[in-house]
Amino acid sequence: MSKRPRPPTEPDCELSTEVDLTKLLHTRVDRCDKPAQLVEILYWHEEAELAEVMRQFLTLPPAAKGALHAFLVMIKGNAASVTVTFGRTGMTLSSPMIAEYFRSTTNEASKRAPTSNLH
């Protein structure tokens, strides 16, 4: 029965291991039918706290979940515009993008409203 040789503990071994790992990853990506899934796995690994946030999101009541989802979709591309304020009634998320959206929809609705009464 032969024993496996122990890996050397020299710095060259670490470099060799990194190179081997890089080659292995490239091979896996090249042979993968769905490389986007590999990127997702990496993302979930790098953002460990995201899983906890998602668990909390999924337990929200439907109306709160819908409102939060709509807010996040509407600020896409301009997350830096979000401000958070804390008051007696709780926490408020706001963004000038959201305010502008509601201003424009309110103006649009008032333009469509009838200006006189029908008898």
C-alpha positions as CSV (number, residue, x, y, z in Angstrom):
1,M,0.0,0.0,0.0
2,S,1.6,3.3,-1.0
3,K,1.2,6.5,0.9
4,R,0.3,9.8,-0.8
5,P,3.2,12.2,-0.8
6,R,2.7,15.2,1.5
7,P,2.4,18.5,-0.3
8,P,5.4,20.7,0.1
9,T,4.9,23.7,2.3
10,E,7.1,26.0,0.3
11,P,5.8,29.2,-1.4
12,D,6.1,27.6,-4.8
13,C,3.5,25.1,-3.8
14,E,1.0,27.9,-2.9
15,L,1.5,29.4,-6.3
16,S,1.2,26.1,-8.0
17,T,-2.1,25.5,-6.1
18,E,-3.5,28.9,-7.1
19,V,-2.6,28.2,-10.8
20,D,-4.2,24.7,-10.6
21,L,-7.3,26.2,-9.0
22,T,-7.5,28.9,-11.7
23,K,-7.2,26.2,-14.4
24,L,-9.8,24.1,-12.7
25,L,-12.2,27.0,-12.5
26,H,-11.7,28.0,-16.1
27,T,-12.3,24.4,-17.2
28,R,-15.5,24.3,-15.2
29,V,-16.8,27.6,-16.6
30,D,-15.8,26.6,-20.2
31,R,-17.7,23.3,-19.8
32,C,-20.7,24.7,-18.0
33,D,-24.0,24.9,-19.9
34,K,-25.2,27.7,-17.6
35,P,-22.2,29.9,-16.6
36,A,-24.6,32.5,-15.2
37,Q,-25.4,30.0,-12.4
38,L,-21.7,29.8,-11.5
39,V,-21.6,33.6,-11.2
40,E,-24.7,33.5,-9.0
41,I,-23.0,30.9,-6.7
42,L,-20.0,33.1,-6.4
43,Y,-22.2,36.1,-5.7
44,W,-24.1,34.3,-2.9
45,H,-20.8,33.1,-1.5
46,E,-19.3,36.6,-1.5
47,E,-22.5,38.3,-0.1
48,A,-23.2,35.9,2.8
49,E,-25.6,38.3,4.6
50,L,-27.8,38.5,1.5
51,A,-29.3,35.1,2.3
52,E,-30.5,36.4,5.7
53,V,-32.0,39.6,4.0
54,M,-33.8,37.4,1.5
55,R,-35.2,35.2,4.3
56,Q,-36.6,38.3,6.0
57,F,-38.0,39.7,2.8
58,L,-39.9,36.5,2.1
59,T,-41.6,36.7,5.5
60,L,-42.9,40.2,4.9
61,P,-46.7,40.6,4.4
62,P,-47.6,40.7,0.7
63,A,-48.3,44.5,0.7
64,A,-45.0,45.4,2.3
65,K,-43.1,42.9,0.1
66,G,-44.7,44.5,-3.0
67,A,-43.9,48.1,-1.9
68,L,-40.3,47.3,-1.1
69,H,-39.9,45.4,-4.4
70,A,-41.4,48.4,-6.3
71,F,-39.1,50.8,-4.5
72,L,-36.0,48.8,-5.3
73,V,-37.0,48.4,-8.9
74,M,-37.7,52.1,-9.2
75,I,-34.3,53.2,-7.8
76,K,-32.4,50.7,-10.0
77,G,-29.3,52.5,-11.3
78,N,-29.5,55.3,-8.7
79,A,-29.2,53.6,-5.4
80,A,-27.1,56.4,-4.1
81,S,-30.1,58.6,-4.1
82,V,-31.8,56.7,-1.3
83,T,-32.0,58.4,2.1
84,V,-33.2,56.8,5.3
85,T,-34.9,58.8,8.1
86,F,-36.1,57.5,11.5
87,G,-39.1,59.0,13.2
88,R,-41.7,58.2,15.8
89,T,-43.6,56.0,13.4
90,G,-40.6,54.1,12.2
91,M,-38.1,54.2,9.4
92,T,-38.7,55.8,6.0
93,L,-36.8,55.1,2.8
94,S,-37.0,57.9,0.2
95,S,-35.5,58.9,-3.1
96,P,-35.9,61.9,-5.4
97,M,-36.6,59.3,-8.2
98,I,-39.7,58.0,-6.4
99,A,-40.9,61.5,-5.6
100,E,-40.5,62.5,-9.3
101,Y,-42.4,59.4,-10.4
102,F,-45.3,60.2,-8.1
103,R,-45.3,63.8,-9.2
104,S,-45.4,62.9,-12.8
105,T,-48.2,60.3,-12.3
106,T,-50.3,62.7,-10.2
107,N,-49.9,65.4,-12.9
108,E,-50.8,62.9,-15.6
109,A,-53.9,61.8,-13.7
110,S,-55.1,65.4,-13.1
111,K,-54.7,66.1,-16.9
112,R,-57.0,63.2,-17.6
113,A,-59.7,64.1,-15.0
114,P,-62.9,65.7,-16.4
115,T,-62.9,69.5,-16.0
116,S,-66.7,69.9,-15.9
117,N,-69.7,68.0,-14.5
118,L,-71.9,65.9,-16.8
119,H,-75.7,66.0,-16.2
